[in-house]
Amino acid sequence: MPSSPIRKLVPYAEAAKKKGAQVIHLNIGQPDIKTPKIALDAVRNNTLEVLEYSRTEGSETYRTKLARYYAKNDIKVSADDIIVTTGGSEALSFVMGSIADNEDEIIIPEPFYANYNGFATASNVRVVPVVSGIDSNFALPPIEEFEKLITPKTKAILICNPGNPTGYLYSKEEIQKLAAMVQKHDLFLIADEVYREFTYDGREHYSILQEAGLEAHAIIVDSVSKRYSMCGARVGCMVSKNQEVIQTAMKFAQARLSPPTYAQLASEAALDTPQSYFDDVKEEYVARRNLLIGELEKIAGVKVARPQGAFYCIAELPITDADDFAQWLLEDFRVDNETVMVAPAAGFYATPGLGKNQIRIAYVLDQDRLKRAVNILKEALKSYIG
């Protein structure tokens, strides 16, 4: 199993804290946004006397309410098209186990969420990367590049939309190009859509399940973690109109019995969160993004992609080894007894050697701390390069 580039430096951060240093965490997508009160109250005020198993596929009331949520987003599904999972992570694990046999292949534009490598390793599935680059803001690579990689072992194409770690938002036209290709080659199209609400600059999210004709091919992975700032709930779901996929995934779901009951209560209540919550959150993330990108662009030698969604960006630094730089930051560098923790980007690639001089930054902190963090990075680069 590969180590997580997001979490592998935790021991160095903990050691720095024990020595009295303040560590500003830019490495992990844990929002500081408050969880909707309506979700927390659903747990506080519940009257359960027995904490029973829930249904394997998740409670019927939650799945029915989820279907209504999707309908509001122009995604027409029923409760029977949904399996509630222990986070989006388990949903993706179920999907890989359901659609691929040993040594089958899934094509993924890179850089991609690092744990895709872990899920693929656990399922003995081979990740086949197609490279997207910082110079194009990590846009969808040409369809021809995907088709060059398709073999009899290819089972699916997997995208994250909007993207982690890039913040790239696929356009309707790009989704339609992918849809035509998976239909042509009889593949699945899997979309990790956990950041659906977080799109910026007037852009709108277009789901693969909004595209007509993909009913047999499309599988959505989703989660409450980032949408409602409920990472600790560990509730997600997989959604597909393909009932053969759903029934196969149910076997994996039965093996783990059921998703957590209290967390489903909170997640079901969270679906009543008013739109004003998301309007305020988006406004805050746009301000954070603009500040972060603006400050990074002032640093000599730094190249940064402009996120269109989610709350991550990839920055290319004037160094050769971001892993070493990230560890050095935690072990040896301080500004007013503060340092920063970043995620080296090589772990978000499957192609050896790519991303070695890049880092992923999660702009999930308030603007004051973001500004301090970028200043620390600027001073650190001067010292490190020197």
KAGISUL-V173826 format. One record per backbone hydrogen bond with DSSP energy under -0.5 kcal/mol. NH is the residue of the N-H (numbers start at 1). CO is the residue of the C=O. Records with the same first field share a line. If there is no record, write none. Layout:
BEGIN
NH: CO, CO
END
This chain:
BEGIN
5: 3
8: 4
10: 7
12: 9
13: 9
14: 10
15: 11
16: 12
17: 13
18: 14
19: 15
20: 17
21: 16
22: 337
23: 21
24: 22, 339
25: 23
26: 24, 341
30: 28
31: 29
32: 364
36: 228
39: 36
40: 36
41: 37
42: 38
43: 39, 40
44: 40
45: 41
46: 43
52: 50
58: 55
63: 59
64: 60
65: 61
66: 62
67: 63
68: 64
69: 65
70: 66
71: 67
72: 68
73: 69, 70
74: 71
75: 70
76: 74
77: 75
81: 78
82: 79
83: 238
84: 57
85: 236
87: 85
90: 86
91: 87
92: 88
93: 89
94: 90
95: 91
96: 92
97: 93
98: 94
99: 95
100: 96
103: 124
104: 101
105: 153
106: 126
107: 156
108: 128
109: 158
110: 130
111: 348
112: 348
113: 164
116: 113
117: 114
118: 114
119: 115
120: 116
121: 117
122: 118
123: 119
124: 121
125: 120
126: 104
127: 125
128: 106, 126
129: 127
130: 108
132: 110
136: 133
137: 134
138: 133
139: 136
145: 142
146: 142
147: 143
148: 144
149: 145, 146
150: 146, 147
154: 151
155: 105
156: 105
157: 188
158: 107
159: 190
161: 192
162: 168
163: 168
167: 163
170: 168
175: 171
176: 172
177: 173
178: 174
179: 175
180: 176
181: 177
182: 178
183: 179
184: 180
185: 181
186: 182
187: 182
188: 155
189: 217
190: 157, 188
191: 219
192: 159
193: 191, 221
196: 193
198: 195
199: 197
200: 308
203: 200
207: 205
210: 207
211: 208
212: 210
214: 211
217: 214
218: 214
219: 189
220: 239
221: 191
222: 237
224: 235
228: 224
230: 224, 225
231: 225
233: 230
234: 230, 231
236: 85
237: 222
238: 83
239: 220
240: 81
243: 241
246: 242
247: 243
248: 244
249: 245
250: 246
251: 247, 248
252: 248
253: 249
254: 250
255: 251
256: 252, 253
257: 254
258: 256
259: 55
264: 260
265: 261
266: 262
267: 263
268: 264
269: 265
270: 266
271: 267, 268
272: 269
273: 270
277: 274
278: 274
279: 275
280: 276
281: 277
282: 278
283: 279
284: 280
285: 281
286: 282
287: 283
288: 284
289: 285
290: 286
291: 287
292: 288
293: 289
294: 290
295: 291
296: 292
297: 293
298: 295
299: 296
302: 299
303: 316
305: 314
307: 305
308: 167
309: 167
310: 195, 198
312: 309
313: 361
315: 313, 359
316: 303
317: 315, 357
319: 317
322: 356
325: 321
326: 322
327: 323
328: 324
329: 325
330: 326
331: 327
332: 328
333: 328, 329
335: 338
338: 335
339: 22
341: 24
342: 340
343: 360
344: 342
345: 358
346: 355
347: 344
348: 345
349: 346
352: 350
354: 351
356: 353
358: 355
359: 315
360: 343
361: 313
362: 26
363: 311, 361
364: 362
370: 366
371: 367
372: 368
373: 369
374: 370
375: 371
376: 372
377: 373
378: 374
379: 375
380: 376
381: 377
382: 378
383: 379
384: 380
385: 381
386: 382
END
